[in-house]
Amino acid sequence: MASTNGAHPRLHCVVHPLLKVHLTRLRDQGTPPSAFRDALDVASGLLVAAALQDLELIDQPIHTPLQATVGQALARPLAFVPILRAGLGMLAAAQRLAPDAAVWHLGLYRDEATLQPVTYYSKLPKSELTASTVVVLDPMLATAGSALAALELLQIAGAKHLKVIALVASPEGLSQLAAAFPDVAVTVAAVDERLTGPGDPWPSGYIIPGLGDAGDRQFGTG
């Protein structure tokens, strides 16, 4: 089951007991990188399955060992766009569910002084994405700067059917997405309290309670 939240008109916050368990492991600062990656993988599979449950299908005639019948195939191609580097931890789960999907990597990082996204890698095709359902994978929607930049780049490349999947979002980030991309479906495991700011003992722009830096925690670089 999924619930909606007023922070974004097309927000779906997935409610599943196993997702809550794995999200707890991801939040726990004592979870080592290997266990963090495992929990991220399982949680991502649950989120991707929920986010893609509205994909359109077409009939596909096939033959079983016994007789002819009609199955289903996707009505349009599917493409995953993990935002490097943290989004890589969500990709394997997505590919297990849709092994024929195209994968287009986007390299973005957040300038810690300005909190603005900086693009360092992008080789998006100029026309292939127009007919595809394109899914952005990024564990954290904090300021949403990376997601906004990714969606802008994808629209420039011709993508029209866009989705965003994240583990944890802030209300501030969702508001930014709602203002710029109200028609893009956003699927998350949780909407947290707020972003850090002046007066907090941590750097600005981190989600509270959050789970820290998802890239550092995956790869043991924090």
C-alpha positions in Angstrom: 0.0 0.0 0.0 1.1 3.6 -0.5 0.0 6.9 0.9 0.2 10.4 -0.4 1.5 13.6 1.2 0.6 17.2 0.5 4.3 18.2 -0.1 4.0 17.1 -3.7 0.9 16.4 -5.8 2.2 13.1 -7.1 4.1 11.9 -4.1 3.7 8.3 -3.0 5.1 7.3 0.3 5.3 3.5 0.3 4.0 1.7 3.4 5.4 -1.8 3.8 6.6 -3.5 7.0 9.8 -4.9 5.4 10.6 -1.4 3.9 10.3 0.0 7.4 12.7 -2.6 8.8 15.3 -2.0 6.1 15.0 1.7 6.3 15.7 1.4 10.1 18.9 -0.5 9.2 19.9 2.2 6.8 19.3 5.0 9.4 21.3 3.2 12.1 24.8 4.7 12.3 26.1 1.3 13.4 25.2 -0.4 10.2 28.5 -1.2 8.3 28.9 -0.5 4.6 28.2 -4.1 3.5 25.0 -4.3 5.5 24.0 -0.8 4.3 24.4 -1.9 0.7 22.3 -5.0 1.3 19.5 -3.0 3.0 19.6 -0.4 0.3 19.2 -3.1 -2.3 16.2 -4.7 -0.7 14.5 -1.3 0.0 15.1 -0.2 -3.5 13.4 -3.3 -4.9 10.3 -2.6 -2.9 10.3 1.0 -4.0 10.8 0.3 -7.6 8.0 -2.3 -7.6 5.7 0.2 -6.1 6.7 3.1 -8.4 6.2 1.0 -11.5 2.9 -0.5 -10.7 1.1 1.9 -13.1 3.2 1.0 -16.2 1.0 0.5 -19.3 0.9 -2.9 -20.9 0.1 -4.3 -24.3 -1.0 -7.8 -25.3 1.7 -10.2 -26.4 0.7 -13.5 -28.1 2.9 -16.4 -27.0 2.8 -20.2 -26.9 3.1 -22.1 -23.7 4.1 -25.8 -23.8 0.4 -26.6 -24.1 -1.3 -24.0 -26.3 -1.3 -20.4 -27.7 -2.3 -17.7 -25.2 -1.9 -14.0 -24.7 0.5 -12.4 -22.2 1.6 -8.8 -21.6 4.6 -6.7 -22.5 5.5 -3.1 -21.6 3.8 -0.5 -23.8 6.9 1.7 -23.9 10.6 1.1 -23.2 11.9 1.6 -19.7 15.1 3.4 -18.7 16.8 3.8 -15.3 18.9 6.9 -14.6 21.0 6.4 -11.4 22.6 9.6 -10.1 26.2 8.9 -9.4 27.4 7.8 -7.0 24.7 7.1 -4.4 22.1 6.0 -7.0 24.3 3.1 -8.0 23.1 1.3 -4.9 19.6 1.3 -6.2 20.3 0.1 -9.7 20.8 -3.6 -9.2 17.4 -4.0 -7.6 15.8 -2.1 -10.5 17.5 -4.2 -13.1 16.4 -7.4 -11.5 12.8 -6.3 -11.9 13.3 -4.9 -15.4 16.5 -6.6 -16.9 15.8 -5.2 -20.4 15.7 -1.6 -19.3 18.3 0.8 -20.6 20.6 2.5 -18.1 21.9 6.0 -18.5 24.2 7.3 -15.8 24.3 10.9 -14.6 27.2 12.3 -12.6 26.1 15.0 -10.3 27.5 16.3 -7.0 26.5 18.9 -4.6 28.7 21.9 -4.0 28.9 22.0 -0.2 29.3 25.8 -0.2 26.4 26.7 -2.4 24.4 23.4 -2.1 23.9 23.6 -5.9 24.3 20.6 -8.2 27.3 20.3 -10.5 27.2 18.0 -13.5 30.4 16.1 -14.2 29.1 13.2 -16.4 26.3 13.0 -18.8 25.9 11.2 -22.1 22.2 11.1 -22.5 20.9 10.3 -25.9 19.1 13.0 -27.9 16.0 11.1 -29.0 15.9 7.6 -27.5 14.2 8.7 -24.3 11.2 10.4 -25.8 9.1 7.2 -26.0 10.5 5.7 -22.7 9.4 5.7 -19.1 12.4 7.2 -17.5 13.1 6.6 -13.8 15.6 8.7 -11.8 17.2 6.8 -8.9 18.7 8.8 -6.0 18.5 7.7 -2.4 18.2 11.1 -0.9 16.0 14.1 -1.8 17.5 16.7 0.5 17.5 20.1 -1.3 16.4 18.1 -4.4 19.0 20.0 -6.4 20.4 16.8 -8.0 17.0 15.5 -8.9 16.0 18.9 -10.3 19.1 19.0 -12.4 18.6 15.4 -13.6 15.0 16.1 -14.6 16.0 19.2 -16.5 18.8 17.3 -18.4 16.4 14.5 -19.2 13.7 16.9 -20.5 16.4 18.6 -22.7 17.2 15.1 -24.0 13.5 14.6 -24.9 12.2 12.5 -22.0 8.5 13.0 -21.4 7.4 10.2 -19.1 9.5 10.8 -15.9 9.5 9.3 -12.4 11.8 9.8 -9.4 12.5 7.2 -6.7 14.2 8.0 -3.5 14.5 6.4 0.0 14.2 9.5 2.1 13.0 13.0 1.3 12.8 16.4 3.1 9.7 18.6 2.9 11.9 21.3 1.5 13.1 19.2 -1.3 9.7 17.9 -2.2 8.4 21.5 -2.3 11.2 22.4 -4.8 10.2 19.4 -6.9 6.5 20.3 -6.7 7.2 23.8 -7.9 9.4 22.8 -10.9 7.9 19.3 -11.8 4.4 18.9 -10.3 3.6 16.2 -12.9 6.6 13.9 -12.2 5.6 11.0 -9.9 7.8 10.8 -6.8 8.1 7.6 -4.8 9.8 7.5 -1.4 10.0 5.3 1.7 9.8 8.3 4.1 9.3 12.0 4.4 11.5 13.2 7.2 11.3 16.3 9.4 13.5 19.0 7.8 16.9 20.0 6.5 19.7 21.1 8.6 20.4 24.8 8.6 22.0 27.7 10.6 22.2 26.8 14.3 22.5 23.1 13.7 25.7 21.3 14.7 25.9 19.6 11.3 26.5 21.1 7.8 23.5 22.7 6.1 21.3 20.8 3.6 21.3 17.3 5.3 18.0 15.5 6.1 17.0 15.1 9.7 16.8 12.4 11.0 17.9 11.1 7.6 20.6 8.5 7.3 23.7 10.5 6.7 25.5 10.6 3.3 24.2 7.6 1.3 27.2 7.5 -0.9 29.8 7.6 1.9 27.8 5.0 3.8 27.7 2.6 0.9 31.3 2.8 0.0 32.9 3.4 3.4 34.3 6.8 2.6 32.7 8.9 5.3 
